Amino acid sequence: MPSLPSNSVIVGDLNFDLNPENDTDNPTLDYMRIMSVNGFYNIIETATRFGNSKTSLLDHIFVKNLAMDIRSCTVDTDILADHLPVIGSIAIPNFKHSHHAGHISITKLDREQLYEKINDTENWQGVLTSHDPDEAFDNFTTTMQSLINESSCTVSKKQNKKLNFKKPWMTRKIFRLITQRENCRKKIFDDPFNGKLLKHYTKLKNLAAEAVKKAKVDYFKHKFEVVKSNPNEKWTLINRILNRNVAKSSVPSCLETDTCKFSLPKEISECFNEFFCKHRNRACWEITQN
């Protein structure tokens, strides 16, 4: 599981009851611990099976990337099976079709329109009226794909220029994550008592901090490998990491006295030497007199 990519999704009827109202056995605790350690969390929060004595949450959708825009729900029907169907909607980047003259053609999904079509029960009659599970499943996938196509359109956009980040460790993924975090923070100002929004912001903030930390470590680790044989470059890199502004010492280009002006390095050094020797002799004479 650690090798799974960050956008992984695990779905299934896994027979581990995650309903917090029920007692949790040791296998379920081990299951939850394994998923949590590997960065997965469940987005189905309501019961999916209703028995005679208790309700259970046995059908799960686990996601790994907290930054993904995810919406989930259960379908309230008992016609097909004794478990409620679960649905997870994940926003994915628009698929690029073609490039021409600085423009790209992309397929854009109108999610609000899709949600309206999904909530319209008339679109699901072929599923709800079928008593054959295989036929109902085929009708479901066909209907779902048809609703997605009806809610999609192709648009042309100007191709974005390459972003130039001030921070050398910054990536598009981190930039996108920080943007989502800041947008969520602005929404909190308008709705400060929205617990779900606060929870989502905390997850985005922690994820952004973790991503930035890892990016910095990877970047500077690579830099150290490059300059490890050069002590000067290595210390320059260390000072840069510690944000030290090391002022470079410079030799004056000229030295002017009461009688003349010196510009050659040798003349300047001899002038300094003469000055300190003269004052040293005077200090020694004053000490002897006292």
N, C-alpha and C positions, 0 to 999 in steps of 0.2 A: 503493500500500500504506500509506503513512503515514495516509491518511484512514480506514482501516478501524477500526471500533470495537474497544475493548479485549477484548471477548469473542469475537473472530473465530476461526474454525477453518478451516484449509486442509487438505484431504484429497485424495489422488490417487496414481495410479501415474505418478510424475514422471520415472522413468528416470534419476535421479541416484543413484549408489551411495553411501550414507552409512555403509556398513560400515567401521569403523575398521581392520579387518584387511586391507583392500585398499588399493591405491595410489589416491590421489585426483587426478583430472585438473583442469585449470584451469577448465572450465565448472562442475564440481561445486563447486570452491572459491568461484567467483563466486556460485553459487546459495546456498551456505551463508552467505556474507557478506551477501547481500541480505536473507535471512530474519532473520539475527541483527541487522542494523542496524535493521530494522523491528520488532524485539521479539518475533519468533517463535522457538519452539524445538520440536524434534521429540520426541514422546513414544513413538515406536516405536523400540526399542533392539535388537531381534533381527532376524536375516535373514528376508527374506520370499520369496526366490527361491533355489532350490538348483540350480545348473548342474553340468555334468560336471567343470569345473575349479575353480570357486569359488562361494561363496555371496554373495548381494548383498542389500542393504537398499534396495529400490527403491520401496516403498510407504510413504508418509509421512502422519503426522497432525501438523500444526503448530498450536500454540495460542499465543495472545498474552498471555492473562491468567494469570500464575503463581499467582494466588490461587484459581483454580478447582480444585475437587476432581475430579481426573481419574484414571481408571484405564484402562490399555490392555493389549492382548494380541494375539497372532496365533492363528489357528485352524489346527491341524496337520492338514491334509488336502491330498491331491494329486488329488482326484477332479474338482474343478471346473475348475481351471486350473493352470498351472505357477507361479503366485504364491500365497502364502498369504493368505487374507483377514485384514484387520486390523480390530480393534474398539476403539473409544474410548468410554468411559463418562464422561459429564460431569454432575456434580450441578448442577441448575438449581433456582432458587427454586420452591417449590410454587405451583401455579396456584390463584389465589383464585376460588372459584365464586360465592359470594354473601355479602352482609352483612346482618345483622339483629340488632337489640338489643345492639350492642356485641360481637357474635360474627362470626366469618368461617368459612365452610366451605372447606376446602382438600383437595386430593388429595395424599396422602402416599405416596411410593414406598419400600417396604422393600427397600433395595439388597442386603442380605445374602440375602434370600429370592430376589431376582432372580438373583444370582450362582449360587446353588445350582441354579436352574432352567436357567440357561445352561450350566452344567457337566454337566448330565444329558444324555447323548447320545441318550436315547430321544426327547427333544423335537426332535431335528434329523434324524430319519430321512427326513422328506420332502425335506430338502435334500441329505443325504449319498447317498441312493439315486437321485437324479435325474441324468440324463445330459444334460438340456437346460439350458443356462445361464440362459435366460430363465425357465423354470419353476422352477429352483433359486433364482433371485433372488426371484421372487414368493413362494415357500415360505418363504424366509428372512425377508422383511419381514413376512409374515403371522404367522409363528411368533414373531418378536421382539416385535411389537405385542401378541400374545396373552399372552406371558410378562410383559410390562410391566403389562398390565391385571390379570393374576392376582396380581401383587405389589403392587398399589396398593389403597388404601382411602381413603375420605372421612372426615375428622374435623372436629370443630367446635372452634375455639379462640377465646379472648378476644382481642379486637382490642387490639394494643399501643398505648399512649399515645405521643404524640410525645415523642421523646427530647430533653432539654434539655442540650446540651453546654456545658461550661465554656469551651472554646476556640471563638471565633467562626468559625474556618476549618474546624472539624471537620464532616465529613459522615458519613452512615450507611455509605457505602462504605468510608471510611477507618477508621471505628470497627470495622466488621466485619473489615477486614484486620488491624488491630492485635489484635483478639480472637483471630483465627486464629494470628497470630504468637505470642502469649502462650500459647495452648493448646499449640502445637507446642513451645515452650520448656519447658513443664512436662513434656511427654512425654520430652524429652531427659534430664531429671533421672532418670527411671526407666530409660532405655535410652541411656546416654551414648556408647556405641560403635556406635550404629546410623548408618552412613554415609549411607544414604538419607534418614533423618530429619534429620540435620545439614544435608545439602544442601538439603532442602526448607525448613528453618528459615532458612538463609542467603538463599534466594530470597525468602521472605516478608519477612524483615528489610529487604532491599534495596528491595523493592517498596513496603513501608510507608514507609520513609525518603523514597523518591522521591515518593510520593503526598503525604506531609505537606509536603515542600518545595514542591511545585507548588501545593498548596492555600494555603500561606502567601503565596507570591509573588502568586498571583491575588487573594487577599483584600486584601493591603496595597496592591497596584497599584490596585485599585478605590478603596480608601480615599484614596489620594493624589490620584486624579482628583477625588474629591468635595471635598477640603479644599485643593486646590492654590492657590486664590485667597485663602486665609486663613492668613497666616504663623503666627499663634498656634496654630491647630488643627494646622497642619502640624508644628510643633515638638513639640506634645503627642503626635502620632502617632509621630514619630521617637523620642522618649523612651520611648514605650510599646514600640516595636520593640526598642530597646536595653535594655529592662528597667531604666530609670533611675527611681528614686524621687526626684523633684524636690520638695524641701521648700519650701513657699510661705512667704515672709517675711511676718510680721504685725506691725502696729503695736500696742504695748501699749495696753490700754483705759484704764489709769490709771497714774499715777506718784505715789508717796508719798515725801516727804522727811521730815526731822526736824521740820519746823514745820507742814507742810500736805500736802494731798492734791489732785492735779490729775486731772481726768477729761476736760476738753475738749481736742481735738487741738491747738488753738492754744496753750493754756496749757502743754501737755506740751512742745511744740516750743520755746517761749520759755524754759522751765525748763532744757532741754538746752542751749540757746544760752547762757544765763547761766552755766551750770556750766562749759562749755568756755572761754568768754571769761575767766572768773575764773581758771581754772587756767593759761590761756595767759599772762595778765598776770603771775601769780606766777612761772611758769617764766622769763619774760623778765627779771623783776627779779632772780631768783637767778643767771641767767647774767651780768647786768651786774655784780652784786656780786662774782662770782668773776673 
